[in-house]
C-alpha cells in the first residue's frame, strides 16, 4: 500500500475541519500519555489495595 503525501490527500484543501494527527503538538501528546499512565497506575493501585485489604468472611 502506497502512502500519500499531505498534498495528495483528498481533504488537504478543505478549511475549517479538524483532522486528528495532522498538527501534532508534542507537549499535548506528552500530557495525554502522562494522564493515561496515571489513570492506569491509579486503577492498578486501587485494585491492589482492595486485594491486599480484603477481609475473608466466615460462613459465607
N, C-alpha and C positions, 0 to 999 in steps of 0.2 A: 504494500500500500504506500502510495506516494504522499509525502507531507506537502501541504500547500503553504506558500508564504502568506504573510498578512495581507499583502496587496491583492492576492488572487482569491481570497475568501469571499463568499457571497455577501456577507454583512459588513464588509470592510468599510464601505462608504456610507452606511446608514448612521445618521446622527441621532443622539438622544436616547440610545439604548445602552444598557449595561451588559457587558459580556464578561462572564466570570473568567478570571485568569489572564485577561488582556493587559491590564495595567497592574502589575504586581508591586506591592509595597512591602519591603522586607520587614519593616517594623511591625506592620499589621499582621503579616504572616507569622512572625515570631510570637506576637501576643496571642494569636489564635492557638498556636501549638502549645504555648505555655498554659493557657486556660484549659485546653483539652487534657493536658497532662495532669494538671491539678485536680480536675474533675475525676479522672481515673484513679489518681492517688487517694483522693478522699473516699471514693467508693470502696476501694480495696481496704483502706484503713478502717472504714466503718464495718465492713464485713468481717475483718479480722477481729476487731474488738467485740463484735457480737458473738463470734465463735469462742473467743477466749473467756468471755464473762458469762457464758450461758450457764444456766442452772438446771441441773437434772432434777426433774420432779419425780418423786417416788409414788408408785401406784397409778401412774397414768400410762 
